[in-house]
Amino acid sequence: MGDYDTLFKRIFAVPANAAAELRCVLPAVLLAALDLSRLEHIPGTFVGPDMAHRHTDLLFRVPLGGRLVYLYLLMEHQSRPDPLMPLRVLEYLQRVWSKLLRNERGRKTLPPVLTLIVHHGPGGWTAPRSLHEMVEGLDEFPQLRPFVPNLELLIDDLAHVSDSQLLARPLTPVPRVAIWLLRDGRKADALLAHLPALSAELHHVLLHAPDDARVFLRYILQRTGPPSFDELRRTILENVPAAEAPLASIADQLRQEGVLEGLRQGTEQGRARALRDTLRSLLGQRFGALDGTTSARIDAADADQLQRLIGRVLSAASLGEVFEPH
């Protein structure tokens, strides 16, 4: 599991925070009937190990009138929406119901389970929102619909939630900052652009929930990493001066753990791969297919050397002049 999972489970496994998120998205009629003050987290996961890298789940139960209903929060954290999500949710819900029937041997009925997908990939949710959307022939033969299982997904599509909408949600600062980081945490420039609007919320968390604040700041540094760390740190301190001490402490901790160095190396490796691809493309266009010796020299070059070689390609009269200019 990655940083998304840690952040999501730490914040939204707390019933008060989960209740705040549910108040943002559930229909008003249900909100009026549910006693969210008695929301209870049920430990465990219903996502199989094969899909744990894509989905993080939390299960709650809450009174609705004279019965208990279950609320299933599922976070989708791929870069693209899962086109099979309705089917996967059906599989997860079957596991929920089967476990309840095993634990309550005398039960003859199934409780309602509402599924909320918290999606934070760029571009928004474009995949099916119901199981019937995945089934062929239902539009042509609607008489089939009563005989085919269906479920509809409730989706909190964070890609389409603006700063003003996020600030208007009935959330306390901790879940609000968590939603912001889930929405913008993929890119440092997005975090920097939206930080001023959320700075008061982050400041409040620093003052009143310092343990959660450290989780948030660590998440920010790990998700962005070098070379954006210094710029991000300056922007955070311009907007939230109270973050200086915990930022310094967390950065030292990450350095001791080797995390920042790993991120830096990963960034440099990614830059070098892109430069190698560019150099090979330019050389191929100018001088034709590359031999093994040339490919080996490209593979052995670091990012700075690759940048210099790229600069020589257009002016070089031969392949040799690129690597050994006169």
N, C-alpha and C positions, 0 to 999 in steps of 0.2 A: 504494500500500500504506500501511496505517496503523500506529499504534503497536503493535498486537497482533502484526503481522507482524515488525516489527523485534525485539521482545522474543523471540518464539518462535524466529526463525531464529538470533539471536545465541546464545541459550542452548542450544537443542537441535540445532544443527548441530555442536556439540562432541560427538564420539562418546561420551565418558564420561557426559555428561549424558543423551544419548539412551538409552544403555544403562541408566541408572538408571530412566528412565521406563518402558522396556520391561520391566524386572524387576518393575515394579508391576502389570503387566496381562497379560503373556503366560502361557499355560498352563505349569504346572510341568514337564511332560514336554518341551516345547520349550526352556524355559530350561535344563534339564539338558543338552540336546543342542547348543545354540547356544554358540559361543565369543564371547561379547559383548566380551571383552577385545580382540578383533580386528575390532570393528565399524568399518566404513569409510564415510565420507560420500561420496556420489556427487553432484558439483555439477550444478546444472540444475534446472529445474522442468518438471512435466508437466501443470500446470494452465494452461488456455488463458487468454489475456488477458481474455476476456469473463467469466471466473469468478474472476479474481485478487482482486477485492474481497471475495470470500466465503471463499476457501480459500487456505491457505498450506501448501506441501508440502516435505518433505525425504525423500530416498531414501538408503538405506544398503544395504550388502551385508555378509554375515557368514558364516563357515563353519558348515555343519551337516553333521556327518559328513564325507564325502569330497566334498561339493559346496558351492557358494555359493547362498545364498538371499538374497532381497531383502526388506527391511523398509521399508514406505512409511508415513511419518508424515504425516498430513493434519490440519491444524487447521481446524475449522469455526468461523467467528467472526461469524456472523449472530446477531441477537437471537432468531431462531426456527430450529429444526433444518431442514435442507434435505430436503424430501420426496423429491427425486430423487437423493439422495446415492448409493445403490447403483448406479444407472445411470451417474452421473458417474464414480464410482470405476472402473467397468468401462471407461469411455473412457480414463481416466488410465492404467490398467494396460495397455491395448492400446498406448498410446504408449510405456510402459516397455519392453514386449516388442518392439515394432517397432524401437526404438532399439537394443536389445541385438542383434537379428538383423542390423541394418545394420552394427553395429560388429564382430560376430563372424560373418563370412560362412559359415563352415563349420558353424555351429550348426544342429542339426536338432530340438532339444527346447527347451522353455521352462522357465526356473527358477521355483520357487515365489515368489510375492510376497504377503506378509502386509500387510494395511492396518490401521493403527490411526488412528482418528478421535479427536482431542483436542477435545472440545466444551466450551465455557465459556459458553454462553448461559444465561440464567436459565430456570428451570423444567425443565431436564433435557432429554434426548433423547427425543422422542416420535415421530420419523419411522421409516420402515422400516429394519430392520437387515440385510435380505437382499434380493437382487434378486428372488427368488421372491415376496416379499411385495408387490411392485409388479405382478406379472403376474396378469391376470384368469384365472379358471377352473381354477386348479391345485388348489384344495380340492375343487371339484366333480368334476374329472377328474384324479386324482393320477397316472394313467398318462402324463400329459403331462410330468411333472416331469423324467424322464431326458432329454427332448429340448429342454428350455429351459435356457439358461445360468443359472448361479447363482453368487453369492458372498455371503459373510457378512462383515459389518463388525465389527471389534473396536473398541469405543467406550469411551474413558475419559471418563466423564460427570462433569465437575468440579462441576457444580451439586449433586451428591449426595455430595460428599466433604467430610466434617466436618473441623474443625481436628484433632481427635484422630486421625482416619484419615490425614490428610495428614502429621502428625508421625510416625505409625507406619510410613509407607512407607519402603522401602529407598532413600532419596534422600540425596544430600549437600545442604548448605544452599543452594547456588546454584540447582539445579533445583527445590528445594522452595519457595524464595521466588518463583521464576518461576511455578510452578503456582498459588501463592496469589494472585499479582497477576493472572494470567489469570482466576482464578475470581472475584475480588472487585473487579477494576479498573474495572468499569462504574459503580460508585457509591461516593462518598466515605464514606457512612455504613457501608457494608459493610467498607471498608478500616479505618475507625476501630474498628469492633466487633471485628474479628479480629486487629488489630495486636498486642495484648498477647500472644496465644497464639503469634505468629510472631516476636516481637521478638528472642528469642535467636538465631534463624536469621538475621535481618537484621543483627544485631550481628556475627555471625560473618562474614558476607559483607563487611561494612564493613572488618573487620580483615584478612581473608585474600584477598579478591578485590575490591579497591577499584574497579577499572574496571567490573566487573559491578554493584557497588553503585551507582555513578553512573548506570548505565543504569536500574536499578530505581527510584531516587529521581526521576530525570527522568520516567520513565514515570508514576509516581504523581502528580507535579505536573501533567503534561500531561493525564492522564486525568481528574483531578478539577478542577483549575483554580480560579480565584476563583468564588464567594466563600468556598469551603471551604478555601482554601490556609492561612490563619492557624490555623484549628482543627486542620487536619491536621498542620501543622508542630509545634504545641504537643504534640499527642498522640505524634507520632514522637519528639520530644525527651524526653518523659516516660518513654518506654519504651526508647529507644535514644539516650542522650546523645551517643554518638560520631557521630551523624549531623549534628550542628550545622554543622560547617564545610562538608561537601559539600552540604548543603541550601542554605546561604547562597550558595555558589558557583554551584550549578545555577540557583537562582532569579534571580541576577544575569544569568546567561547567557541564560535564557529571556526576561528583560525586555529585554536588548540585542537579542535576535532578534525582539522584538515578539510572542512567543508568548503570554505571560501577558496582555498587553493584548488580543490577539485572543480569548483565552478569556473574558476579562472582558466584552468587547463581545458575544460570542456569548451569554453568560449573560444579559446585560441585554436583548439583542434577543429572546431566548426568553421572558423575563419580560414584556416589553412586548407580545409577540404574545398571550400568555395573557390579559393584562389587557384588551387590545382585544377579544378574543373574549368575555370576561366582560361588559364594558361594553355591547357590542352586544346581547348576549342580554338583559341587564337592561332596557336602554332599549326594546328591541322588545316585551318583555312588558308594560311600563308604558305606552308611548306609541305602539305600533304601528310600522309600517315606517319606516325611517330614510331621510331624503332625502339627496341628494348632498352638500349642505353639511355636514350632521352627520357623515356618513361621513368627509369630508375632515378635519374637525376631530379626529375620533378618530384618524385615520391620522397626523396631525401631532403628536399629544401624546406626550410621553415617559412612561416608566414611573411616575414620581412624580406627574405630572399625571393620568394614568389612574387611579391609586389614589385620588386626591382626588375625581375625578368619580364613581367607583363609590360612594364614601361618601355622595354627595349624592343618588343616584338614588331611594332609598326615601322621603326626606323632601321631595323637590321636587314642586311642584304641576304643573309643566309642563316640557317639554323645555328651554326657555330657562333655567329656574332651575338646571338641572344645570350648564350651561356658564357662566351669568352670574348667580350667586346674589345676591339683594338683601340 
